[in-house]
Amino acid sequence: MRKRLISLCVLPFLALAACGGGDGDTSATDSTSGSTATSIAPPTSALRSASGADLEMAKKLVLLPADFPAGWTSEPAEQSDDADDEAASDEFEDCLGVGGDDSGAADWSGDDFSMDSSEAGSSASVVRDEATYQNDIEVIRGPLLPTCLEDMFTRLLTDQVGTAPTAVDVAPLEVTEYGDVTVGFQVTITVSARGETFTFYADLVLMGKDRAEVFANFFGVGQPFDPALQESLLAKLGSRLDAV
């Protein structure tokens, strides 16, 4: 859960913060066309460590282009982490007081979706055993997660922008319950860079059932992600998780 959480929750936000929006040059697919983005084969290591059935299940638990209204575009997400991702993951694990990556999990990152200055994404994992799943649930529900998220956003944004954010606030986000557990946070970040001040919002939602874990993020610049659309997207994810 730790390495998957850092990749999902933080790295897309840093890309959004760097460009000030989600309308960069992409090879996006229109979500209303009924087509899906070209699949990316998972890394060889993922194929070795996870069962094929678990990987296929993870692929079915993410957001799809058809889930979005007209105007949204999508592009395939990277399916592996680089060295910077791994280093950030290790620091996040240290903050939470856990260690070791879940190499036995089947992980899948869904497409990245964007429209104007809003972005959304999701990923899913099917962990190797019940003990690993229960440990992840304890971390998700635990008191350290909000503080570690705040510390992580502060450090990574300082590295990205060159100056510490003016404010980082992590607050509980009320969300509908799906699966065995559903937890949400809204991260509000104020950043001053290049003579301008920006406010970013990141809604982070984590769900779990049996050995399956689903993570969703919703980003907005200047205002939070559209709450009605967010609720609709979470309902789609939740129904897929509940069907496991």
C-alpha positions in Angstrom: 0.0 0.0 0.0 2.8 2.5 0.9 4.5 2.6 -2.5 1.3 2.5 -4.4 -0.1 5.4 -2.3 2.9 7.7 -2.9 2.7 7.2 -6.6 -1.0 7.8 -6.9 -1.4 10.6 -4.4 1.6 12.7 -4.9 3.3 12.4 -8.3 0.3 13.3 -10.4 -0.2 16.4 -8.2 3.4 17.5 -8.7 2.9 17.3 -12.5 -0.2 19.5 -12.1 1.6 21.9 -9.9 4.5 22.2 -12.3 2.4 23.1 -15.3 -0.5 24.9 -13.5 -3.1 22.7 -15.1 -3.8 19.5 -17.0 -3.9 20.8 -20.6 -0.3 19.9 -21.7 0.6 18.1 -24.9 -0.8 14.5 -24.6 -1.9 11.7 -26.8 -5.3 11.7 -25.1 -8.4 9.8 -26.0 -11.8 11.5 -26.0 -13.8 9.8 -23.2 -17.0 10.1 -25.2 -15.7 8.2 -28.2 -16.3 4.8 -26.6 -12.7 3.9 -27.3 -10.1 3.0 -24.6 -6.5 4.0 -24.4 -3.9 1.5 -25.7 -3.0 -1.0 -23.0 0.5 -0.9 -21.5 1.9 -4.3 -20.6 2.9 -4.4 -16.8 6.5 -4.6 -15.9 8.1 -8.1 -16.1 8.7 -8.0 -12.3 4.9 -7.5 -11.8 4.2 -10.5 -14.0 6.6 -12.6 -11.9 5.4 -11.5 -8.5 1.6 -11.4 -9.0 -0.8 -14.1 -10.2 -2.5 -13.5 -13.5 -6.0 -13.7 -12.0 -5.1 -11.0 -9.4 -3.6 -8.7 -12.1 -6.8 -9.1 -14.3 -8.9 -8.2 -11.2 -6.8 -5.1 -10.5 -7.3 -3.9 -14.1 -11.1 -4.1 -13.7 -11.1 -1.8 -10.6 -10.0 1.5 -12.1 -11.7 4.4 -13.8 -12.5 4.1 -17.5 -12.9 6.7 -20.3 -16.6 5.8 -20.5 -17.0 6.9 -16.8 -16.4 10.6 -17.7 -18.7 13.1 -19.5 -17.8 14.9 -22.7 -14.7 17.0 -22.8 -12.5 14.8 -20.7 -9.4 13.3 -22.2 -7.3 10.3 -21.1 -3.9 8.9 -21.5 -2.3 5.7 -20.2 -0.5 5.9 -16.9 3.0 4.7 -16.3 3.0 1.2 -14.8 6.3 1.4 -13.0 8.1 3.8 -10.6 11.4 5.5 -11.2 14.2 6.1 -8.7 12.7 9.3 -7.4 9.3 7.6 -6.8 11.1 4.8 -4.9 13.0 7.3 -2.7 9.8 9.2 -1.9 8.1 5.9 -1.1 10.8 4.9 1.3 10.5 8.2 3.2 6.8 7.8 3.4 7.1 4.3 4.8 9.5 5.6 7.5 7.0 8.2 8.5 4.2 5.6 8.8 6.5 3.2 10.7 6.2 0.4 8.2 8.7 -1.1 6.0 9.2 -3.2 2.8 7.3 -3.0 -0.4 4.5 -5.4 -1.2 6.3 -7.2 -4.1 3.6 -9.9 -4.1 0.9 -7.5 -5.1 -0.8 -7.2 -8.5 -0.8 -3.5 -9.2 -2.4 -1.6 -12.0 -2.6 2.2 -12.7 -5.6 3.4 -14.6 -5.6 6.1 -17.2 -4.9 9.7 -16.3 -7.9 11.9 -17.0 -7.9 15.7 -17.5 -10.0 18.6 -18.5 -8.9 22.3 -18.2 -7.3 22.5 -14.7 -8.8 19.4 -13.3 -7.3 15.9 -13.2 -8.4 12.5 -12.0 -6.8 9.1 -11.7 -7.0 5.7 -10.0 -5.1 2.6 -9.3 -5.9 -0.8 -7.9 -3.9 -3.5 -6.2 -4.7 -7.1 -5.1 -2.3 -7.9 -2.3 -0.7 -11.3 -1.8 -2.5 -12.4 1.4 -5.0 -11.4 4.1 -2.3 -10.4 6.6 -0.9 -7.9 4.1 -4.4 -6.5 3.4 -5.2 -6.1 7.1 -1.9 -4.3 7.7 -2.8 -1.9 4.9 -6.2 -1.3 6.3 -4.7 -0.5 9.7 -2.4 2.1 8.0 -5.3 3.6 6.0 -7.4 4.0 9.2 -4.5 5.0 11.4 -3.7 8.4 12.9 -0.3 8.8 11.2 -1.6 8.9 7.6 -2.8 12.6 7.5 0.4 13.8 9.2 2.6 11.8 6.8 0.7 13.1 3.8 1.2 16.7 5.0 4.9 16.1 5.5 5.3 14.4 2.2 3.5 17.1 0.2 5.5 19.8 1.9 8.9 18.1 1.2 8.1 17.1 -2.4 6.6 20.5 -3.3 9.7 22.2 -1.8 11.9 20.1 -4.0 9.7 20.7 -7.1 9.0 24.4 -6.8 12.2 25.5 -5.0 10.4 27.0 -2.0 8.2 25.6 0.8 4.5 25.8 0.3 2.8 28.6 2.2 0.3 26.1 3.7 -0.5 22.4 3.5 -3.8 21.3 5.2 -5.0 17.7 5.3 -8.6 17.3 6.4 -11.0 14.4 6.5 -13.2 14.1 3.4 -16.7 12.7 3.8 -17.3 9.9 1.3 -19.8 7.1 0.8 -18.7 3.8 2.3 -17.7 1.0 -0.2 -16.2 -2.4 0.5 -14.7 -3.1 3.9 -13.3 0.4 4.3 -13.4 3.8 2.6 -11.3 6.7 3.8 -11.0 10.1 2.2 -8.8 13.2 2.7 -8.8 16.7 1.1 -5.4 18.2 0.8 -5.4 22.0 0.3 -2.0 23.5 -0.7 -1.1 27.1 -1.2 2.1 27.7 -3.2 3.8 30.9 -4.2 6.0 30.6 -7.3 7.2 32.9 -10.1 5.5 35.8 -8.5 2.1 34.2 -8.3 0.1 32.4 -5.6 -1.8 29.2 -6.5 -4.2 27.1 -4.4 -4.3 23.4 -5.2 -6.9 20.8 -4.0 -6.3 17.1 -3.9 -9.1 14.8 -2.9 -7.7 11.3 -2.1 -9.9 8.3 -1.5 -8.9 4.8 -0.5 -11.2 1.8 -0.6 -10.6 -1.9 0.3 -12.4 -5.2 0.2 -10.9 -8.7 0.8 -7.4 -8.4 -0.7 -8.4 -5.7 -3.2 -7.4 -2.0 -2.7 -8.5 0.9 -4.8 -7.1 4.4 -4.7 -8.6 7.5 -6.4 -7.3 11.1 -6.7 -9.1 14.2 -7.9 -7.1 17.4 -8.4 -8.2 21.0 -9.0 -6.5 24.4 -9.4 -8.2 27.3 -7.7 -11.1 25.2 -6.6 -11.8 21.6 -5.6 -12.7 19.0 -8.2 -16.4 19.0 -9.3 -18.1 17.3 -6.3 -21.0 15.9 -8.3 -18.7 14.3 -10.9 -16.4 13.1 -8.1 -19.3 11.4 -6.3 -20.4 9.7 -9.6 -16.9 8.4 -10.3 -16.4 7.1 -6.8 -19.8 5.3 -7.1 -18.5 3.6 -10.2 -15.3 2.5 -8.5 -17.2 1.4 -5.4 -19.6 -0.7 -7.4 -16.7 -2.5 -9.1 -15.0 -3.1 -5.8 -18.2 -4.3 -4.1 -18.7 -6.8 -7.0 -15.3 -8.5 -6.2 
